[in-house]
């Protein structure tokens, strides 16, 4: 079990380019494997989660070329029905995205597969995906009636369904969109609160039988997908640690280049601006993904509230936003965020416990937290609880700490951001 020492106080200053977007990297692999022809992606995220998706596809016969350290993948797709029965279980580590999206793909295949993961993934709820897939005709078995891995899935003849995405979950939506490409009839998904739309962008770009009408998504059986080639945008969820860290620390000055600015992912920036953060954004590209530059200057922030309708656009950034709220002048209320309790850990509980340990004034609520800002943190020993975003958020908290924050159990950072520590030290100025 590793631990990291973060000595405070400090500031972030300088230029920074985030690693490739994790959500897009997963989808690039899946769409590439199902397309007909060669897809090439630069700036692929070489984190454990994405590599588990890559390995699972290779076990099912996908032809993927990737040399570690190049951040480049070449996928030689052979079509919608080119995957073959795996000769072993598909081990997906700690990646909920891998498991849920692959369930959607596998629902349309004519073979059996078993999906498994580490102890954390095996306790994350999958019924939100398996139930609608069963309604479409997939056969899925697992603990608690298909709610927990390991999961055995037998795909086959699917039929379209109508589904209300009440959780506003991009993973659930994406699983059904993948399955919908194999289903007879139309699969209709309704979203009152939009979730991230990377899958929809891939569907349009690759020529799937897909359309959007307001809050309604419709996918029909698709015989062929076109291969794509692109540079994957920098991950705003990874950049968030340095955006928030800079915004909350007077004297910080960071410019983030080539970062994804997809509007379904930038809710964090809206919250920070509401808190008084000094942020400038320049959009440089809009298709297939919005891409640009973010300039952040540090200042003392003010408290704010985050409500349920905002959660889908900043779900991954909430732990580090809680750090900023704990330093902001006045009171902040995070509500409607019960989804945080079923992530890699219960992120509400882990962040509340850790923030209290370093001197924050925070109260745990069923669906969030009530935070009263303090001027400074103090050093302490905290735990990641096995969660990468909790670990990195507590590293960022050290910028405002008098003393050292020791974060235990930090191997989990590699699941999403293996180069976090290098980037942290590159930008850190004491």
Secondary structure as UniProt FT lines:
FT   STRAND          3..8
FT   STRAND          11..17
FT   HELIX           22..34
FT   STRAND          36..42
FT   HELIX           48..59
FT   TURN            60..61
FT   STRAND          63..66
FT   TURN            68..69
FT   STRAND          72..78
FT   TURN            80..81
FT   STRAND          90..91
FT   TURN            93..94
FT   HELIX           96..106
FT   TURN            107..108
FT   STRAND          112..116
FT   TURN            119..120
FT   HELIX           121..123
FT   HELIX           127..136
FT   STRAND          139..142
FT   HELIX           143..146
FT   STRAND          148..154
FT   STRAND          158..159
FT   STRAND          162..164
FT   TURN            166..167
FT   HELIX           170..180
FT   TURN            181..182
FT   STRAND          183..184
FT   STRAND          187..190
FT   HELIX           198..206
FT   STRAND          210..213
FT   TURN            214..215
FT   STRAND          216..219
FT   STRAND          229..231
FT   HELIX           236..247
FT   TURN            250..251
FT   STRAND          253..260
FT   TURN            263..264
FT   HELIX           267..274
FT   TURN            275..276
FT   STRAND          278..285
FT   STRAND          291..297
FT   STRAND          305..306
FT   HELIX           308..311
FT   TURN            312..314
FT   HELIX           315..317
FT   HELIX           318..327
FT   STRAND          331..334
FT   HELIX           338..342
FT   HELIX           347..357
FT   TURN            358..359
FT   STRAND          361..365
FT   TURN            366..367
FT   STRAND          368..372
FT   STRAND          377..383
FT   TURN            385..386
FT   HELIX           388..397
FT   HELIX           398..400
FT   STRAND          401..408
FT   HELIX           411..415
FT   TURN            418..419
FT   HELIX           420..427
FT   STRAND          428..429
//
